[in-house]
Amino acid sequence: MRNFFKFAERNTSYKQESLAGITTFLSIAYILVVNPIILSQSGMDSGAVFTATALTAIIGTLLIGLLANFPIAIAPSMGLNSFFTFTVCIGMGIDWQVTLTGVFVAGIIFLILSLFKIREKIINIIPSDLKFAIAAGIGFFITFVGLKNGGIIQADPDTFVKIGDLTSPMTLLAILGIFLTIIMLVKGINGGIFYAMVITTIVGMLFGKIEVPSSIVGSIPSLEPTFAVVFSHLDEIFTPEILTVIFTFLIVAFFDTAGALIGLTSQAGMMKDNKIPNIGKGLLADSAAGVIGAILGTSTPATSVESSAGIAVGGKTGFTSVVIAACFVVALFFSPLVSVISAEVTSAALIIVGALMAMEIRRINWTKLEIVIPSFLTIIMMPLTSSVVIGIGLGFVLYPICLIAQKRSKEVHPIMYVLCLLFISYFAFIV
């Protein structure tokens, strides 16, 4: 086991890796609550989504740990589940079954691109500033959704958004969760997001605002409402609208994973000569998890930025991922407990995780206008349009144009020009 995970080469131990795995799990365990709540708003069965979320995290995390030897967790993406529900199902009026089929098809395409190392090649040519801007922009978007779910901001016909009713009991509960989460994180308490959610839920129960569960440990919710639904809706994807959704999932998931892998492997000290060892195997694991997740019944999984918590306490190998997966297996049996947690309770997790992702903004070169303009618009347009792909598209269109204006067109990789034209077509004919 030590030799398989290269403990000696990476100067680590079972104790160190186990602590890292538990830390990452505690930091990401909220996904078992948040993902069912978000996807259930599209009409999906929350119990089935809970089971699908846990199983997808178990399989994906084991794959990336065993294949690539990365100390990383894979779980349904917070940005992509929001896009699934709020942009596609609610915004575009597409049934969740068809949307999930789009996720499945995108996963198959991802798998093919990974097998032929096309994803790996594209990652290597994307300008680093745009990668950081994408990660930060998704963070701003997630925070916006969290503030809305907590009732802290609400719609306004004149100013578009305004402050919510801060005297509402459920909004006060959300605010309590935010303060608890912030205090725990700044004090360096591992799993602070998870602990704050537990405390907030207990407070809600004590004041009669959250239903007390009839049991803590229970049977695993059935997958039947969502399992293999994608295979009965394949004939419905050949429309311009659904093909647009598939393209969007491809683009968003691609750069979501790319940015996270770059940041996490760099943090773990694994990146060498600006390249990530075993990146191909890591992308293959991520792609396979996407296909499996869609079949089980959840939106696109991705490399989880919360893995940084485990890496920070010493996670260096795939054994960390094995421990994370084991923790998710145990969590499968606690569905009655997590099912009572409301959107207001989870809003703190969305807001704070968004803030953690937005930290990537510091790595952008803010001294050069040709970098600032595409990066800033990439970030700001995501929350303003409630669309991750629009933010990404603007960045990929403006970056080559800025460099062309400076007569530096040769510094732009040819693939960037292809992506630029693809997004121009997207804006002209689809949006």
C-alpha positions as CSV (number, residue, x, y, z in Angstrom):
1,M,0.0,0.0,0.0
2,R,2.8,2.4,0.9
3,N,4.6,1.7,-2.4
4,F,1.4,1.9,-4.4
5,F,0.7,5.5,-3.2
6,K,4.3,6.5,-3.0
7,F,4.4,7.4,0.6
8,A,8.2,7.6,0.9
9,E,8.6,9.6,-2.3
10,R,6.0,12.2,-1.1
11,N,7.1,12.1,2.5
12,T,3.8,11.2,4.1
13,S,2.2,8.5,6.3
14,Y,-1.1,6.7,7.0
15,K,-1.9,9.1,9.9
16,Q,-1.2,12.2,7.9
17,E,-3.2,11.0,4.9
18,S,-6.1,9.8,7.1
19,L,-6.3,13.1,8.9
20,A,-6.3,14.9,5.5
21,G,-9.0,12.6,4.2
22,I,-11.3,13.3,7.2
23,T,-10.6,17.0,7.0
24,T,-11.6,17.2,3.3
25,F,-14.7,15.1,3.9
26,L,-15.8,17.4,6.8
27,S,-15.2,20.4,4.5
28,I,-17.3,18.9,1.6
29,A,-19.9,16.9,3.5
30,Y,-22.4,19.8,3.0
31,I,-22.7,18.7,-0.6
32,L,-24.9,15.8,0.6
33,V,-27.4,18.4,1.8
34,V,-27.0,21.2,-0.6
35,N,-27.0,19.2,-3.9
36,P,-30.4,17.5,-3.2
37,I,-31.9,20.8,-2.1
38,I,-30.7,22.6,-5.3
39,L,-31.6,19.8,-7.7
40,S,-35.0,19.1,-6.0
41,Q,-36.0,22.6,-7.1
42,S,-35.8,21.3,-10.7
43,G,-38.3,18.6,-9.8
44,M,-35.9,15.8,-8.9
45,D,-36.6,13.5,-6.0
46,S,-34.3,14.7,-3.1
47,G,-33.9,11.3,-1.6
48,A,-32.7,9.8,-4.8
49,V,-30.4,12.8,-5.4
50,F,-28.9,12.3,-1.9
51,T,-28.0,8.7,-2.7
52,A,-26.7,9.6,-6.2
53,T,-24.6,12.4,-4.8
54,A,-22.9,10.1,-2.2
55,L,-22.3,7.2,-4.7
56,T,-20.9,9.6,-7.3
57,A,-18.6,11.1,-4.8
58,I,-17.5,7.6,-3.6
59,I,-16.8,6.3,-7.1
60,G,-15.3,9.5,-8.5
61,T,-13.0,10.1,-5.5
62,L,-11.8,6.5,-5.5
63,L,-11.0,6.7,-9.2
64,I,-8.9,9.9,-9.0
65,G,-7.1,8.5,-6.0
66,L,-6.4,5.1,-7.4
67,L,-5.7,6.1,-11.0
68,A,-3.9,9.5,-10.6
69,N,-2.7,9.2,-7.0
70,F,-4.2,12.7,-6.3
71,P,-5.3,13.7,-2.7
72,I,-8.5,15.1,-4.2
73,A,-12.3,14.6,-3.8
74,I,-14.7,14.5,-6.8
75,A,-18.3,15.4,-6.1
76,P,-21.2,17.2,-7.8
77,S,-20.1,20.7,-8.7
78,M,-21.8,23.6,-6.8
79,G,-21.6,25.8,-9.9
80,L,-23.0,23.2,-12.3
81,N,-25.9,22.1,-10.1
82,S,-27.0,25.7,-9.9
83,F,-26.7,26.0,-13.6
84,F,-28.6,22.7,-14.0
85,T,-31.5,23.9,-11.9
86,F,-31.7,27.7,-12.2
87,T,-30.5,28.3,-15.7
88,V,-31.6,25.2,-17.6
89,C,-34.6,23.7,-15.8
90,I,-36.2,26.9,-14.4
91,G,-34.8,29.5,-16.7
92,M,-35.2,27.6,-20.0
93,G,-38.1,25.5,-18.9
94,I,-36.4,22.2,-19.8
95,D,-37.5,19.1,-17.9
96,W,-34.9,17.7,-15.5
97,Q,-35.0,14.3,-17.2
98,V,-33.9,15.8,-20.5
99,T,-31.3,18.1,-18.8
100,L,-29.9,15.1,-17.0
101,T,-29.6,13.3,-20.4
102,G,-27.7,16.3,-21.6
103,V,-25.3,15.9,-18.7
104,F,-24.9,12.2,-19.6
105,V,-24.1,13.0,-23.3
106,A,-21.6,15.7,-22.2
107,G,-20.0,13.2,-19.9
108,I,-19.6,10.7,-22.8
109,I,-18.0,13.4,-24.9
110,F,-15.7,14.3,-22.0
111,L,-14.7,10.7,-21.7
112,I,-13.8,10.5,-25.3
113,L,-11.8,13.8,-25.1
114,S,-10.0,12.5,-22.1
115,L,-9.1,9.2,-23.7
116,F,-7.6,11.0,-26.7
117,K,-5.8,13.5,-24.3
118,I,-7.6,16.4,-26.0
119,R,-8.7,17.9,-22.7
120,E,-5.1,17.7,-21.4
121,K,-3.8,19.5,-24.5
122,I,-6.4,22.3,-24.2
123,I,-5.7,22.8,-20.5
124,N,-2.1,23.4,-21.2
125,I,-2.7,26.2,-23.7
126,I,-5.4,28.2,-21.8
127,P,-3.9,31.4,-20.4
128,S,-3.5,31.1,-16.6
129,D,-5.2,34.5,-16.0
130,L,-8.4,33.3,-17.6
131,K,-8.3,30.0,-15.6
132,F,-8.1,32.0,-12.4
133,A,-10.8,34.4,-13.5
134,I,-13.2,31.5,-14.3
135,A,-12.7,30.0,-10.8
136,A,-13.2,33.4,-9.2
137,G,-16.3,34.1,-11.3
138,I,-18.0,30.8,-10.3
139,G,-17.3,31.8,-6.7
140,F,-19.1,35.1,-7.1
141,F,-22.0,33.3,-8.8
142,I,-22.3,30.7,-6.0
143,T,-22.2,33.4,-3.4
144,F,-25.0,35.3,-5.1
145,V,-27.2,32.1,-5.1
146,G,-26.4,31.6,-1.4
147,L,-27.4,35.1,-0.5
148,K,-30.7,34.7,-2.4
149,N,-31.4,31.3,-0.8
150,G,-30.8,32.8,2.6
151,G,-33.3,35.6,2.0
152,I,-30.5,38.1,2.6
153,I,-31.1,39.6,-0.9
154,Q,-34.2,39.5,-3.0
155,A,-35.6,40.7,-6.3
156,D,-36.6,44.3,-6.8
157,P,-38.3,45.7,-9.9
158,D,-36.4,49.0,-9.8
159,T,-32.9,48.1,-8.7
160,F,-33.0,44.4,-9.7
161,V,-31.8,43.2,-6.3
162,K,-32.1,44.7,-2.8
163,I,-31.6,43.7,0.9
164,G,-34.1,41.1,2.1
165,D,-36.2,41.0,5.3
166,L,-33.5,40.6,7.9
167,T,-36.1,40.2,10.6
168,S,-37.5,37.0,9.1
169,P,-36.8,34.0,11.4
170,M,-35.4,31.9,8.6
171,T,-33.2,34.7,7.3
172,L,-31.9,35.3,10.8
173,L,-31.1,31.5,10.9
174,A,-29.1,31.9,7.6
175,I,-27.2,34.9,9.1
176,L,-26.4,32.9,12.2
177,G,-25.0,30.2,10.0
178,I,-22.8,32.7,8.1
179,F,-21.3,34.2,11.3
180,L,-20.7,30.7,12.7
181,T,-19.0,29.5,9.5
182,I,-16.8,32.6,9.3
183,I,-15.7,32.4,12.9
184,M,-14.8,28.7,12.6
185,L,-12.9,29.1,9.4
186,V,-10.9,32.1,10.5
187,K,-10.0,30.3,13.7
188,G,-8.7,27.4,11.5
189,I,-11.2,24.8,12.6
190,N,-11.2,22.0,10.0
191,G,-14.7,21.2,8.9
192,G,-16.0,24.6,10.0
193,I,-18.6,24.7,7.2
194,F,-20.0,21.4,8.2
195,Y,-20.0,22.1,12.0
196,A,-21.7,25.5,11.4
197,M,-24.5,23.8,9.4
198,V,-25.0,21.3,12.2
199,I,-25.2,24.0,14.9
200,T,-27.5,26.2,12.8
201,T,-29.9,23.2,12.2
202,I,-30.0,22.4,15.9
203,V,-30.8,26.1,16.7
204,G,-33.6,26.0,14.1
205,M,-35.0,22.9,15.7
206,L,-34.9,24.4,19.2
207,F,-36.9,27.4,17.9
208,G,-39.4,25.3,16.0
209,K,-38.3,26.6,12.5
210,I,-36.8,23.2,11.3
211,E,-38.6,19.9,11.6
212,V,-37.0,17.4,14.1
213,P,-36.1,14.2,12.3
214,S,-37.9,11.0,13.5
215,S,-34.6,9.1,13.4
216,I,-30.9,9.8,12.8
217,V,-29.8,6.6,11.1
218,G,-32.0,5.1,8.4
219,S,-32.1,3.1,5.2
220,I,-30.5,4.5,2.1
221,P,-33.0,6.4,-0.1
222,S,-34.0,4.6,-3.3
223,L,-32.3,5.6,-6.6
224,E,-35.4,4.5,-8.5
225,P,-36.8,8.0,-9.3
226,T,-33.5,9.0,-11.1
227,F,-31.5,5.9,-11.9
228,A,-31.0,5.3,-15.7
229,V,-33.6,7.9,-16.6
230,V,-31.1,9.3,-19.2
231,F,-31.4,6.2,-21.4
232,S,-35.1,6.8,-22.1
233,H,-34.7,10.5,-23.2
234,L,-31.8,10.2,-25.6
235,D,-34.1,10.9,-28.5
236,E,-35.0,14.3,-27.1
237,I,-31.6,15.8,-27.1
238,F,-31.3,16.6,-30.9
239,T,-32.8,20.1,-30.7
240,P,-30.9,23.4,-30.9
241,E,-31.9,24.1,-27.3
242,I,-30.7,20.8,-25.8
243,L,-27.5,20.8,-27.9
244,T,-26.8,24.3,-26.5
245,V,-27.2,22.9,-23.0
246,I,-24.8,20.0,-23.8
247,F,-22.2,22.5,-25.2
248,T,-22.6,24.6,-22.1
249,F,-22.1,21.7,-19.7
250,L,-19.0,20.8,-21.7
251,I,-17.5,24.2,-21.6
252,V,-18.4,24.9,-17.9
253,A,-17.4,21.5,-16.6
254,F,-14.2,21.6,-18.6
255,F,-12.9,24.8,-17.1
256,D,-14.3,24.2,-13.6
257,T,-12.2,21.0,-13.4
258,A,-9.2,22.5,-15.1
259,G,-9.0,25.4,-12.7
260,A,-9.4,23.2,-9.6
261,L,-6.9,20.6,-10.7
262,I,-4.3,23.3,-11.4
263,G,-4.8,25.0,-8.1
264,L,-4.9,21.9,-5.9
265,T,-2.0,20.1,-7.5
266,S,0.1,23.3,-7.2
267,Q,-0.9,23.5,-3.5
268,A,0.2,19.9,-3.0
269,G,3.6,20.6,-4.6
270,M,2.9,18.2,-7.5
271,M,3.1,20.5,-10.4
272,K,6.5,20.4,-12.2
273,D,7.6,22.6,-15.1
274,N,4.1,24.1,-15.3
275,K,2.7,20.6,-15.9
276,I,0.7,18.2,-13.7
277,P,2.0,14.6,-13.5
278,N,-0.8,12.1,-14.2
279,I,-3.2,14.9,-15.3
280,G,-4.5,12.6,-18.1
281,K,-5.5,9.9,-15.6
282,G,-7.0,12.6,-13.3
283,L,-9.2,13.9,-16.2
284,L,-10.2,10.4,-17.1
285,A,-11.4,9.8,-13.5
286,D,-13.3,13.0,-13.6
287,S,-14.9,12.2,-17.0
288,A,-15.9,8.7,-15.9
289,A,-17.5,10.2,-12.7
290,G,-19.5,12.5,-14.9
291,V,-21.0,9.6,-16.9
292,I,-21.7,7.5,-13.8
293,G,-23.2,10.5,-11.9
294,A,-25.7,11.2,-14.7
295,I,-26.8,7.5,-14.8
296,L,-27.3,7.5,-11.0
297,G,-29.1,10.8,-11.0
298,T,-27.0,13.9,-10.3
299,S,-25.6,16.9,-12.1
300,T,-22.0,17.0,-13.3
301,P,-19.4,16.2,-10.7
302,A,-16.0,18.0,-10.7
303,T,-12.8,18.2,-8.8
304,S,-13.7,19.8,-5.5
305,V,-11.9,22.9,-4.4
306,E,-12.6,21.9,-0.8
307,S,-9.9,19.3,-1.2
308,S,-7.5,22.2,-0.4
309,A,-8.5,21.8,3.3
310,G,-7.1,18.2,3.4
311,I,-4.0,19.2,1.3
312,A,-3.4,22.0,3.8
313,V,-3.1,19.5,6.7
314,G,-0.7,17.2,4.7
315,G,-2.6,15.2,2.1
316,K,-0.2,14.2,-0.7
317,T,-1.4,10.9,-2.2
318,G,-4.4,9.1,-3.4
319,F,-4.8,7.4,0.0
320,T,-6.4,10.7,1.2
321,S,-9.0,10.1,-1.5
322,V,-9.6,6.6,-0.3
323,V,-10.3,7.9,3.2
324,I,-12.7,10.6,1.8
325,A,-14.6,7.9,-0.1
326,A,-14.9,5.7,3.0
327,C,-16.4,8.7,4.9
328,F,-19.0,9.1,2.2
329,V,-19.9,5.5,2.5
330,V,-20.6,6.0,6.2
331,A,-22.6,9.2,5.5
332,L,-25.0,7.2,3.2
333,F,-26.8,5.8,6.3
334,F,-27.6,9.3,7.8
335,S,-30.2,10.5,5.2
336,P,-33.0,11.1,7.8
337,L,-30.7,13.6,9.6
338,V,-29.5,15.5,6.6
339,S,-33.0,15.6,4.9
340,V,-34.4,18.2,7.3
341,I,-31.7,20.8,6.6
342,S,-33.2,23.8,4.7
343,A,-32.0,26.1,2.0
344,E,-31.4,28.8,4.6
345,V,-29.1,26.6,6.6
346,T,-27.1,25.7,3.5
347,S,-26.8,29.3,2.3
348,A,-23.8,29.9,4.5
349,A,-22.0,27.1,2.8
350,L,-22.7,28.5,-0.6
351,I,-21.6,32.0,0.4
352,I,-18.4,30.9,2.1
353,V,-17.4,28.3,-0.6
354,G,-17.9,31.1,-3.2
355,A,-15.6,33.3,-1.2
356,L,-12.9,30.5,-1.1
357,M,-13.2,30.1,-4.9
358,A,-13.0,33.9,-5.4
359,M,-9.6,33.9,-3.7
360,E,-8.2,32.9,-7.1
361,I,-8.7,36.5,-8.2
362,R,-5.4,37.4,-6.4
363,R,-3.5,35.3,-9.0
364,I,-4.6,37.4,-11.9
365,N,-2.2,39.9,-13.3
366,W,-4.0,43.2,-12.6
367,T,-1.2,45.4,-13.9
368,K,-1.9,44.8,-17.6
369,L,-5.1,46.1,-19.3
370,E,-5.2,43.4,-21.9
371,I,-5.5,40.9,-19.0
372,V,-7.7,43.0,-16.7
373,I,-10.5,43.6,-19.2
374,P,-11.3,39.9,-20.2
375,S,-10.6,38.6,-16.7
376,F,-12.9,41.2,-15.0
377,L,-15.7,40.7,-17.4
378,T,-15.4,36.9,-17.1
379,I,-15.9,37.3,-13.3
380,I,-18.6,40.0,-13.1
381,M,-20.8,38.6,-15.9
382,M,-21.3,35.3,-14.2
383,P,-23.4,36.6,-11.2
384,L,-25.0,39.4,-13.2
385,T,-26.3,37.1,-15.9
386,S,-26.7,34.0,-13.6
387,S,-24.7,32.2,-16.3
388,V,-21.2,30.8,-16.0
389,V,-20.9,30.1,-19.7
390,I,-21.6,33.8,-20.6
391,G,-18.8,34.9,-18.4
392,I,-16.4,32.3,-19.8
393,G,-17.4,33.2,-23.3
394,L,-16.8,36.9,-22.9
395,G,-13.3,36.2,-21.6
396,F,-12.5,33.9,-24.4
397,V,-13.7,36.4,-27.0
398,L,-12.0,39.4,-25.5
399,Y,-8.6,37.9,-24.7
400,P,-7.6,37.3,-28.3
401,I,-9.1,40.6,-29.4
402,C,-7.1,42.5,-26.8
403,L,-3.8,40.9,-27.9
404,I,-4.6,41.4,-31.6
405,A,-5.1,45.1,-30.9
406,Q,-1.6,45.2,-29.4
407,K,-0.2,43.4,-32.5
408,R,0.6,40.4,-30.3
409,S,-1.5,37.9,-32.2
410,K,1.3,35.4,-32.4
411,E,1.2,35.0,-28.6
412,V,-2.3,33.6,-28.8
413,H,-2.5,29.8,-29.3
414,P,-4.5,28.8,-32.4
415,I,-6.9,26.8,-30.2
416,M,-7.8,30.0,-28.4
417,Y,-8.9,31.5,-31.8
418,V,-11.0,28.5,-32.4
419,L,-12.6,28.9,-28.9
420,C,-13.1,32.6,-29.6
421,L,-15.0,31.8,-32.8
422,L,-17.1,29.2,-31.1
423,F,-18.2,31.6,-28.5
424,I,-18.9,34.4,-31.0
425,S,-21.2,31.9,-32.8
426,Y,-22.8,31.0,-29.4
427,F,-23.6,34.6,-28.6
428,A,-24.8,35.4,-32.1
429,F,-27.1,32.4,-32.7
430,I,-27.9,30.8,-29.4
431,V,-28.0,33.3,-26.5
